[in-house]
């Protein structure tokens, strides 16, 4: 934990800091990324987890349209740019250690590339796991793969 976040532990509600200073103090991994959890702002439903670099986070904060960093493509990924299932930013929070983001979003349609509302659809048990939701949209239709 950085000293800046250690100081925030005892900060009074309403304390203000420059965003750039907190991003300077955030704990980006060796690849310059930070995990970002997307949660539907009004229902609390956890939709997905992705990665952001500083440029993607700054773009998201400036435009209100969520942009992640695609590790597989090695470039910015504006959620919904190929599927049309965009995320609009409502709130953004850093956690107490400055190493994870929680994004309150307004998700248009499914968040998952499988066509499901949430990426978290495999429920684990001690002995068995099961798929607990069906796709809302055929993923081939989402991405024009027919």
C-alpha positions as a Markdown table, in Angstrom:
| # | Residue | x | y | z |
|---|---|---|---|---|
| 1 | Unk | 0.0 | 0.0 | 0.0 |
| 2 | Unk | 1.3 | 3.4 | -0.9 |
| 3 | Unk | 1.6 | 6.2 | 1.7 |
| 4 | Unk | -1.1 | 8.2 | 0.0 |
| 5 | Unk | -3.6 | 5.4 | 0.5 |
| 6 | Unk | -2.4 | 4.8 | 4.0 |
| 7 | Unk | -3.2 | 8.4 | 4.8 |
| 8 | Unk | -6.7 | 8.1 | 3.3 |
| 9 | Unk | -7.5 | 5.3 | 5.8 |
| 10 | Unk | -8.2 | 8.0 | 8.4 |
| 11 | Unk | -9.4 | 10.8 | 6.1 |
| 12 | Unk | -12.8 | 12.3 | 6.9 |
| 13 | Unk | -15.7 | 11.9 | 4.6 |
| 14 | Unk | -15.6 | 14.6 | 2.0 |
| 15 | Unk | -11.8 | 14.8 | 1.9 |
| 16 | Unk | -10.7 | 15.7 | -1.7 |
| 17 | Unk | -7.6 | 14.6 | -3.6 |
| 18 | Unk | -6.6 | 15.3 | -7.2 |
| 19 | Unk | -7.5 | 12.3 | -9.3 |
| 20 | Unk | -4.1 | 12.4 | -11.1 |
| 21 | Unk | -2.3 | 12.1 | -7.7 |
| 22 | Unk | -4.3 | 9.1 | -6.7 |
| 23 | Unk | -3.7 | 7.5 | -10.1 |
| 24 | Unk | 0.0 | 8.2 | -9.6 |
| 25 | Unk | -0.2 | 6.4 | -6.2 |
| 26 | Unk | -2.4 | 3.5 | -7.5 |
| 27 | Unk | -0.8 | 0.1 | -7.6 |
| 28 | Unk | -0.6 | -0.8 | -11.3 |
| 29 | Unk | 0.8 | -4.3 | -12.0 |
| 30 | Unk | 4.1 | -4.8 | -13.9 |
| 31 | Unk | 2.2 | -4.5 | -17.2 |
| 32 | Unk | 0.7 | -1.2 | -16.1 |
| 33 | Unk | -2.7 | -2.6 | -15.5 |
| 34 | Unk | -5.2 | -2.7 | -12.7 |
| 35 | Unk | -8.3 | -5.0 | -12.3 |
| 36 | Unk | -11.6 | -3.3 | -12.9 |
| 37 | Unk | -14.9 | -4.9 | -11.7 |
| 38 | Unk | -18.0 | -3.8 | -13.5 |
| 39 | Unk | -21.2 | -3.8 | -11.4 |
| 40 | Unk | -24.6 | -2.7 | -12.6 |
| 41 | Unk | -25.1 | 0.6 | -10.8 |
| 42 | Unk | -28.8 | 0.2 | -9.8 |
| 43 | Unk | -29.0 | -3.5 | -9.0 |
| 44 | Unk | -25.6 | -4.3 | -7.7 |
| 45 | Unk | -25.2 | -7.2 | -10.1 |
| 46 | Unk | -21.6 | -8.0 | -10.8 |
| 47 | Unk | -21.2 | -8.2 | -14.5 |
| 48 | Unk | -17.6 | -8.7 | -15.4 |
| 49 | Unk | -13.9 | -8.1 | -14.5 |
| 50 | Unk | -11.5 | -6.7 | -17.0 |
| 51 | Unk | -8.2 | -4.8 | -17.0 |
| 52 | Unk | -7.5 | -1.1 | -17.4 |
| 53 | Unk | -4.4 | 0.8 | -18.0 |
| 54 | Unk | -4.1 | 4.4 | -17.0 |
| 55 | Unk | -5.0 | 5.7 | -20.5 |
| 56 | Unk | -8.2 | 3.5 | -20.6 |
| 57 | Unk | -9.2 | 4.7 | -17.1 |
| 58 | Unk | -8.6 | 8.4 | -18.0 |
| 59 | Unk | -10.6 | 8.0 | -21.2 |
| 60 | Unk | -13.5 | 6.3 | -19.2 |
| 61 | Unk | -13.5 | 9.1 | -16.7 |
| 62 | Unk | -13.4 | 11.8 | -19.4 |
| 63 | Unk | -16.0 | 10.3 | -21.7 |
| 64 | Unk | -18.3 | 8.3 | -19.5 |
| 65 | Unk | -18.1 | 5.3 | -21.9 |
| 66 | Unk | -16.2 | 2.4 | -20.4 |
| 67 | Unk | -12.9 | 1.6 | -22.0 |
| 68 | Unk | -10.7 | -1.4 | -20.9 |
| 69 | Unk | -7.3 | -2.6 | -22.0 |
| 70 | Unk | -7.5 | -5.8 | -24.0 |
| 71 | Unk | -4.6 | -8.0 | -23.1 |
| 72 | Unk | -5.2 | -10.4 | -25.9 |
| 73 | Unk | -5.4 | -7.7 | -28.6 |
| 74 | Unk | -2.8 | -5.4 | -26.9 |
| 75 | Unk | -5.0 | -2.3 | -27.4 |
| 76 | Unk | -7.9 | -0.3 | -25.9 |
| 77 | Unk | -11.2 | -2.1 | -25.9 |
| 78 | Unk | -14.2 | 0.2 | -25.8 |
| 79 | Unk | -16.9 | -2.1 | -24.3 |
| 80 | Unk | -19.5 | -2.7 | -27.0 |
| 81 | Unk | -17.5 | -1.5 | -30.0 |
| 82 | Unk | -18.2 | -4.8 | -31.8 |
| 83 | Unk | -21.3 | -6.1 | -30.1 |
| 84 | Unk | -23.2 | -2.9 | -29.4 |
| 85 | Unk | -23.5 | -3.8 | -25.7 |
| 86 | Unk | -22.0 | -0.7 | -24.3 |
| 87 | Unk | -21.3 | 0.3 | -20.7 |
| 88 | Unk | -21.8 | 3.8 | -19.5 |
| 89 | Unk | -19.9 | 4.9 | -16.4 |
| 90 | Unk | -22.0 | 6.0 | -13.4 |
| 91 | Unk | -19.4 | 5.8 | -10.6 |
| 92 | Unk | -15.8 | 4.8 | -10.3 |
| 93 | Unk | -14.0 | 3.9 | -7.0 |
| 94 | Unk | -10.5 | 2.7 | -6.1 |
| 95 | Unk | -10.3 | 0.3 | -3.2 |
| 96 | Unk | -8.5 | 1.0 | 0.0 |
| 97 | Unk | -5.2 | -0.3 | -1.3 |
| 98 | Unk | -5.4 | 1.5 | -4.6 |
| 99 | Unk | -5.0 | -1.8 | -6.5 |
| 100 | Unk | -8.6 | -2.5 | -7.7 |
| 101 | Unk | -11.3 | -0.5 | -9.4 |
| 102 | Unk | -15.0 | -0.9 | -8.9 |
| 103 | Unk | -17.0 | 0.6 | -11.7 |
| 104 | Unk | -20.7 | 1.3 | -11.3 |
| 105 | Unk | -22.0 | 1.0 | -14.9 |
| 106 | Unk | -25.2 | 1.1 | -16.9 |
| 107 | Unk | -24.9 | -2.0 | -19.0 |
| 108 | Unk | -26.8 | -2.1 | -22.3 |
| 109 | Unk | -27.7 | -5.7 | -22.9 |
| 110 | Unk | -25.5 | -8.6 | -22.0 |
| 111 | Unk | -22.0 | -7.9 | -20.6 |
| 112 | Unk | -20.5 | -11.3 | -21.4 |
| 113 | Unk | -19.2 | -12.3 | -24.8 |
| 114 | Unk | -21.3 | -15.5 | -24.4 |
| 115 | Unk | -24.5 | -13.4 | -24.6 |
| 116 | Unk | -25.2 | -13.7 | -20.9 |
| 117 | Unk | -25.9 | -10.8 | -18.7 |
| 118 | Unk | -23.0 | -11.5 | -16.4 |
| 119 | Unk | -19.6 | -13.2 | -17.0 |
| 120 | Unk | -20.1 | -15.0 | -13.7 |
| 121 | Unk | -22.5 | -17.8 | -14.7 |
| 122 | Unk | -20.5 | -20.9 | -13.6 |
| 123 | Unk | -21.6 | -21.7 | -10.1 |
| 124 | Unk | -19.1 | -23.7 | -8.1 |
| 125 | Unk | -20.0 | -26.3 | -5.5 |
| 126 | Unk | -17.7 | -28.5 | -3.4 |
| 127 | Unk | -18.2 | -31.4 | -5.8 |
| 128 | Unk | -19.9 | -30.1 | -8.9 |
| 129 | Unk | -20.3 | -26.9 | -10.8 |
| 130 | Unk | -23.3 | -25.8 | -12.9 |
| 131 | Unk | -24.2 | -23.1 | -15.4 |
| 132 | Unk | -26.8 | -21.0 | -13.7 |
| 133 | Unk | -28.0 | -18.7 | -16.5 |
| 134 | Unk | -28.8 | -18.9 | -20.2 |
| 135 | Unk | -27.6 | -16.4 | -22.9 |
| 136 | Unk | -29.9 | -13.5 | -23.5 |
| 137 | Unk | -28.6 | -13.2 | -27.0 |
| 138 | Unk | -26.9 | -15.8 | -29.3 |
| 139 | Unk | -23.2 | -14.7 | -29.2 |
| 140 | Unk | -23.0 | -15.3 | -33.0 |
| 141 | Unk | -25.6 | -12.7 | -33.5 |
| 142 | Unk | -23.8 | -10.3 | -31.2 |
| 143 | Unk | -20.6 | -10.5 | -33.2 |
| 144 | Unk | -21.9 | -11.2 | -36.6 |
| 145 | Unk | -20.3 | -14.6 | -36.9 |
| 146 | Unk | -22.9 | -16.4 | -38.9 |
